[in-house]
Amino acid sequence: ATQQLSMAQSATLGFPRIGEKREMKFALESYWAKKSSEQELRSVADTVLRRNIQLQIDAGIDMIGVGDFTFYDHILDWITML
């Protein structure tokens, strides 16, 4: 009987959420100052999230963590879900 070896797989448990050029920081500050709309904030968030996932795909990550995105504070998000 031949034994088949499996290769190690890579995974990410989280990924920086702020954006390559701190886009989320600036979008949040703009929203809080009432200089931009919620839709504009959500658009930036969507762009950053999609870019982060694509970067991991392009890097060959086998298992990409999801559900860890937050607009500001991941601990506060968890507290409100409990």
Backbone hydrogen bonds, N-H to C=O, Kabsch-Sander energy under -0.5 kcal/mol:
donor,donor_aa,acceptor,acceptor_aa,energy
4,Q,2,T,-0.5
5,L,3,Q,-0.5
12,T,63,M,-2.0
22,R,19,G,-1.7
24,M,18,I,-2.5
25,K,18,I,-0.6
26,F,22,R,-2.0
27,A,23,E,-2.5
28,L,24,M,-2.7
29,E,25,K,-2.4
30,S,26,F,-2.2
31,Y,27,A,-2.3
32,W,28,L,-3.1
33,A,29,E,-1.7
34,K,31,Y,-1.8
35,K,30,S,-3.0
36,S,30,S,-0.8
41,L,37,S,-2.0
42,R,38,E,-2.9
43,S,39,Q,-2.1
44,V,40,E,-2.1
45,A,41,L,-2.5
46,D,42,R,-2.5
47,T,43,S,-2.3
48,V,44,V,-2.7
49,L,45,A,-2.8
50,R,46,D,-2.7
51,R,47,T,-2.4
52,N,48,V,-2.6
53,I,49,L,-2.2
54,Q,50,R,-2.4
55,L,51,R,-2.7
56,Q,52,N,-1.6
57,I,53,I,-2.3
58,D,54,Q,-3.1
59,A,55,L,-1.4
60,G,57,I,-1.6
61,I,56,Q,-2.3
62,D,10,S,-0.6
63,M,10,S,-2.1
64,I,62,D,-0.5
65,G,12,T,-0.7
65,G,63,M,-0.5
77,D,73,D,-2.1
78,W,74,H,-1.9
79,I,75,I,-2.3
80,T,76,L,-2.2
81,M,77,D,-1.0
82,L,78,W,-1.1
82,L,79,I,-0.6
